[in-house]
Amino acid sequence: MRLLLDTHVWVWTQEQPERLGPRTKRLLVGEAHENSVCPISTLEISRLVAMGDIRLSMPLTEWIAQSMAELSAQTVSLSHEVAIEAYALP
């Protein structure tokens, strides 16, 4: 199963893992699952950092690279359809 990490879940995996529930933690490390992150989440995190709404434990560029590696996450290809849907989610 392919899992698409929401922005806050992605941040929590690195900055506040205690906020993740046990099921979510199991899914993120399960070998039967493929973690994915959309570049729109990177845009959202970049904006939050720039606005001072969140502080990361390391510079953003390093944080992205390290977290993607730790999660064995793939980047979702960004298409116009994905971009439209990103802000149409409930």
C-alpha positions in Angstrom: 0.0 0.0 0.0 1.3 3.5 -0.9 1.0 6.0 1.9 0.9 9.7 1.2 2.1 11.6 4.2 0.2 14.7 5.1 2.3 17.7 5.9 1.7 17.6 9.6 2.4 13.9 9.8 5.7 14.4 8.0 6.7 17.1 10.4 5.6 15.0 13.4 7.7 12.0 12.3 10.8 14.1 12.7 10.0 16.8 15.2 7.3 15.3 17.5 7.0 11.5 17.0 5.2 11.2 20.3 2.2 12.9 18.6 1.8 10.0 16.1 -0.6 7.2 17.1 0.5 3.6 17.4 -1.3 2.6 14.1 0.4 5.4 12.2 3.8 4.5 13.5 3.3 0.9 12.5 2.2 1.9 9.0 5.1 4.2 8.5 7.7 1.5 9.3 5.8 -1.5 7.8 7.6 -3.1 4.9 4.4 -3.6 3.1 3.9 0.1 2.8 5.6 2.7 0.6 5.8 6.2 2.0 5.4 9.1 -0.3 5.6 12.9 0.1 4.2 15.5 -2.3 6.4 18.6 -3.1 3.4 20.7 -2.0 4.2 19.6 1.6 7.7 20.9 1.1 6.1 24.2 0.0 3.9 24.3 3.1 6.8 23.5 5.4 8.9 26.1 3.7 6.2 28.7 4.2 5.7 27.8 7.9 9.5 28.1 8.5 9.7 31.4 6.7 6.7 32.8 8.6 8.2 31.6 11.9 5.3 29.3 12.6 7.5 26.3 13.1 11.1 25.7 13.9 12.9 22.6 12.6 15.8 20.9 14.3 18.1 21.6 11.4 18.2 23.8 8.3 15.3 23.0 5.9 17.4 21.6 3.1 19.0 19.1 5.4 15.7 18.4 7.2 14.1 17.4 3.9 16.9 15.2 2.8 17.3 13.5 6.1 13.6 12.9 6.7 13.0 11.5 3.3 15.9 9.1 3.8 14.7 8.1 7.3 11.2 7.4 6.0 12.4 5.7 2.9 10.0 8.1 1.2 9.5 8.7 -2.5 8.5 12.0 -4.0 5.1 12.1 -5.7 5.3 13.5 -9.1 3.6 16.9 -9.1 1.0 17.4 -11.9 -1.6 20.1 -12.4 -4.2 17.6 -11.1 -2.2 17.0 -7.9 -1.7 20.7 -7.4 -5.5 21.3 -7.7 -6.4 18.5 -5.4 -3.9 19.6 -2.7 -6.1 22.4 -1.6 -9.4 20.7 -2.4 -9.0 18.1 0.4 -11.4 18.3 3.3 
